Amino acid sequence: MKYKALLLDIDGTLVVPGEPCIRPGVVRALRQAQQQGVLVILATGRTAFAAGKEVLAGLRPDYGIYANGAWVLDRQGQTVLEDRLTAQNMYTLVDFCEDYDYPLAFCYEDGYYVYVEYERMRDCYQEMTGHGDHTKDGEDQDRHLQSMPFAAFVMMPPEAVEAYHAKYPGLKFAPYSIDRYDVFKPENSKAEAAKKLLDKLGLSPEEVLAIGDGVNDLEMLELAGCSYAMANAPAQVQAAADHLAPDVRQEGVAAVVREVFLGGNS
């Protein structure tokens, strides 16, 4: 088999925006690929708790790259790699967002702790993922005293991102949608984490097939030996991929898996 691993985004790729979990047809196709020895590796801006059993609908990935590469777990939930934000990263985000009331959440092991504008952020997560319960009221701003966050999520206009960069360079803002951004260390991209994981597994990028739909998937798609962009992806993501998969609403991942790994069988 030419490709030994599948590298998959979640939102907009495996899960339809606004739906709570992966559809059964996609889960069935991925399980069949696993039965043939293909490794299923998730690569997402979510943290692990937000990609749990209720979201994966019974799918058990072999590895998970979470928080845009800051946290990597194996099938048993053991940490393989991690790299957290620094105190300076965190404090500059808090100061900036508080000045303008931009909703800000930090991604920890046990939840999204909202340090600025909790109710607005909770409603945003509910709208995007159907899981507003993952957000926690962190406006006391003390969760980081236990451990530093892996990444952050902010709601702000593009001009505010430019203003932040002018004042505090050093973090990457990857747009999830208009005015909503994953924020993380540039070195913690999905692609960089995938490189490190593949090296540990003794696999080359040429042995990986990647599927994604977001701007934060660009480097991951370019890394893989074969890449598919979802039909619902923006033009720049489609242009970066080798092939186009059907829309997530048409279970595009299942279609690709059946064609490449299952000989066209469902």
Secondary structure, 3 states (H helix, E strand, C coil): CCCCEEEECCECCCECCCCCCCCHHHHHHHHHHHHCCCEEEEECCCCHHHHCHHHHCCCCCCEEEEHHHCEEEECCCCEEEECCCCHHHHHHHHHHHHHHCCCEEEEECCEEEEEECHHHHHHHHHHHHCCHHHEEECCCCCHHHCCCCCEEEEECCHHHHHHHHHHCCCCEEEEEECCEEEEECHHHCHHHHHHHHHHHHCCCHHHEEEEECCHHHHHHHHHCCEEEEECCCCHHHHHHCCEEECCHHHCHHHHHHHHHHCCCCC
